[in-house]
């Protein structure tokens, strides 16, 4: 049975290929995700030979290809849900696409379609690991002075510039950080680059 179609064969040429060497590529991309969270705000390059669906940042597509499996649930923002991304990820990872935010372990969205943080699964005091991981596609990432990040994984401060986020982002993030150990974790993606923002990170703008 095909996980993407419930039994109906799916044309790989129509969906698009994934990694040419899945085990090796997945390990490399997974390491990039770990480094992004271990070193908040430090930009990582995600090397991948997987063609990405229309509307997808290459880094975001590769990260989800490596992180998702049949036990994972994924919520897609409308622009991505209406394209080929859902079929591509279901075919290559077997993940389950959900329409309810509360059921999502992962979320994939453009910055302008990101749901308010208070609507996202943030875990609980006793099960903080059940919070969602959100991949947000932004216009650009840079390491020039802009935001000043502090927290675990940062020696003093880490500069990060992000273009394309909503004006309410910093207020939402501060509330998310204050809710620790509850709270979502973010992977900001632009082109082939990613920067991690775990809930433990404090951002000053």
C-alpha positions as CSV (number, residue, x, y, z in Angstrom):
1,X,0.0,0.0,0.0
2,X,1.2,3.5,-0.8
3,X,1.2,5.8,2.2
4,X,0.5,8.8,0.0
5,X,-2.6,7.6,-1.7
6,X,-4.1,4.8,0.4
7,X,-3.3,2.1,-2.2
8,X,-3.5,4.0,-5.6
9,X,-0.1,4.0,-7.3
10,X,1.4,7.5,-7.4
11,X,3.4,8.7,-10.4
12,X,6.9,9.6,-9.1
13,X,7.5,11.8,-12.1
14,X,4.4,13.8,-11.2
15,X,5.3,14.1,-7.5
16,X,9.0,14.6,-7.8
17,X,12.0,12.7,-6.5
18,X,13.4,12.9,-3.0
19,X,17.0,12.5,-1.9
20,X,19.2,10.6,-4.3
21,X,20.8,8.7,-1.4
22,X,18.2,8.9,1.4
23,X,20.2,7.5,4.4
24,X,23.3,9.6,3.7
25,X,21.3,12.8,2.9
26,X,18.9,12.4,5.8
27,X,21.8,12.1,8.2
28,X,23.5,15.3,6.8
29,X,20.2,17.3,6.9
30,X,19.4,16.0,10.4
31,X,22.8,17.2,11.6
32,X,22.0,20.6,10.3
33,X,18.8,20.7,12.2
34,X,20.6,19.6,15.4
35,X,23.2,22.3,14.9
36,X,20.6,24.9,14.3
37,X,18.9,24.2,17.6
38,X,22.2,23.6,19.5
39,X,23.5,27.0,18.3
40,X,20.5,29.3,18.2
41,X,20.6,32.0,15.6
42,X,23.7,30.7,13.9
43,X,22.9,30.2,10.3
44,X,23.4,26.7,8.9
45,X,23.5,25.7,5.3
46,X,21.3,22.7,4.4
47,X,22.9,20.8,1.5
48,X,20.4,18.7,-0.4
49,X,20.0,17.3,-3.9
50,X,16.3,16.8,-3.5
51,X,14.2,18.9,-5.9
52,X,11.8,20.9,-3.8
53,X,8.1,21.4,-4.5
54,X,6.8,24.7,-5.9
55,X,6.7,27.4,-3.3
56,X,9.1,25.6,-0.9
57,X,12.3,26.9,0.4
58,X,15.0,24.3,-0.4
59,X,16.1,24.2,3.3
60,X,12.6,23.7,4.6
61,X,11.8,20.9,2.1
62,X,15.0,19.1,2.9
63,X,14.5,19.4,6.7
64,X,11.0,17.9,6.5
65,X,12.2,15.2,4.2
66,X,14.7,14.2,6.9
67,X,12.6,14.8,10.0
68,X,9.3,13.3,9.1
69,X,8.2,9.7,9.2
70,X,4.9,7.7,9.2
71,X,4.4,8.5,12.9
72,X,4.6,12.2,12.4
73,X,1.7,14.7,11.8
74,X,2.2,17.8,9.7
75,X,0.1,21.0,9.3
76,X,0.6,23.0,6.1
77,X,-0.3,26.6,5.6
78,X,-2.9,27.1,2.9
79,X,-0.4,28.2,0.2
80,X,1.7,25.0,0.6
81,X,-1.3,22.8,1.2
82,X,-2.8,23.8,-2.2
83,X,0.4,23.0,-4.0
84,X,2.4,19.8,-4.5
85,X,4.1,19.8,-1.1
86,X,1.6,17.6,0.7
87,X,1.7,14.8,-1.9
88,X,5.5,15.0,-2.1
89,X,6.0,14.7,1.6
90,X,3.4,12.0,2.0
91,X,5.0,10.0,-0.8
92,X,8.5,10.2,0.5
93,X,8.0,10.2,4.3
94,X,4.6,8.6,4.9
95,X,3.7,11.5,7.3
96,X,0.1,12.3,8.0
97,X,-1.2,15.7,6.9
98,X,-3.6,17.2,9.4
99,X,-6.0,20.1,9.1
100,X,-6.3,20.8,12.9
101,X,-3.4,22.8,14.5
102,X,-3.8,20.9,17.8
103,X,-3.0,17.6,16.1
104,X,0.3,18.8,14.5
105,X,3.7,17.8,15.6
106,X,5.3,19.8,12.8
107,X,4.0,22.9,11.0
108,X,5.3,24.3,7.7
109,X,4.3,27.9,6.7
110,X,5.4,31.0,4.9
111,X,5.9,33.8,7.4
112,X,2.7,35.7,6.3
113,X,0.5,32.6,6.8
114,X,2.0,31.5,10.2
115,X,-0.8,31.0,12.7
116,X,-0.7,33.0,16.0
117,X,1.6,31.2,18.5
118,X,-1.2,30.8,21.1
119,X,-3.1,28.6,18.7
120,X,-0.2,26.1,18.3
121,X,0.5,23.0,20.4
122,X,2.9,24.1,23.1
123,X,3.1,21.0,25.2
124,X,2.5,20.9,28.9
125,X,4.4,21.3,32.1
126,X,4.7,17.6,32.4
127,X,5.1,16.8,28.6
128,X,6.9,19.8,27.1
129,X,8.3,17.5,24.3
130,X,4.8,17.3,22.8
131,X,5.1,20.9,21.6
132,X,5.2,21.6,17.9
133,X,8.2,22.3,15.8
134,X,7.5,25.0,13.2
135,X,9.4,25.6,9.9
136,X,8.8,29.1,8.8
137,X,9.9,30.4,5.4
138,X,11.2,33.9,5.6
139,X,12.6,36.3,2.9
140,X,16.2,36.3,4.1
141,X,18.5,35.5,7.0
142,X,21.7,37.2,7.9
143,X,24.2,37.4,10.8
144,X,24.5,41.2,10.8
145,X,23.4,43.1,13.9
146,X,19.6,43.1,14.2
147,X,18.2,40.8,16.8
148,X,20.4,40.0,19.8
149,X,19.9,36.4,21.0
150,X,20.8,35.0,24.4
151,X,20.3,31.7,26.1
152,X,21.6,28.1,26.1
153,X,24.0,27.4,23.2
154,X,25.0,31.1,23.0
155,X,28.2,32.2,24.7
156,X,27.2,35.8,25.1
157,X,25.0,37.1,22.3
158,X,24.3,36.0,18.8
159,X,23.3,38.5,16.1
160,X,20.6,37.5,13.7
161,X,18.8,39.5,11.0
162,X,15.5,38.1,9.7
163,X,13.5,39.7,6.9
164,X,9.8,38.9,6.2
165,X,8.3,38.3,9.7
166,X,5.2,39.9,10.9
167,X,5.6,43.0,13.2
168,X,4.0,41.0,16.0
169,X,6.6,38.3,16.0
170,X,8.8,39.6,18.8
171,X,5.9,40.0,21.2
172,X,4.7,36.5,20.4
173,X,8.2,35.1,20.8
174,X,8.7,36.7,24.2
175,X,5.4,35.2,25.4
176,X,6.5,31.8,24.1
177,X,9.9,32.1,25.8
178,X,8.2,33.1,29.1
179,X,6.0,30.0,29.0
180,X,9.1,27.6,29.3
181,X,9.1,24.6,29.7
182,X,6.1,24.9,27.4
183,X,6.4,26.6,24.0
184,X,7.1,26.0,20.4
185,X,10.5,25.7,18.7
186,X,11.1,27.4,15.3
187,X,13.3,26.7,12.3
188,X,13.5,29.8,10.2
189,X,14.3,28.9,6.5
190,X,15.4,31.1,3.6
191,X,16.8,29.5,0.5
192,X,19.3,26.9,1.5
193,X,19.8,28.4,5.0
194,X,18.2,27.7,8.3
195,X,18.5,29.3,11.8
196,X,17.0,27.6,14.9
197,X,15.1,29.3,17.6
198,X,14.4,26.9,20.5
199,X,12.0,28.1,23.1
200,X,14.9,28.7,25.5
201,X,16.2,31.5,23.4
202,X,15.6,35.1,24.4
203,X,15.4,37.7,21.6
204,X,16.0,41.4,22.0
205,X,15.2,43.5,19.0
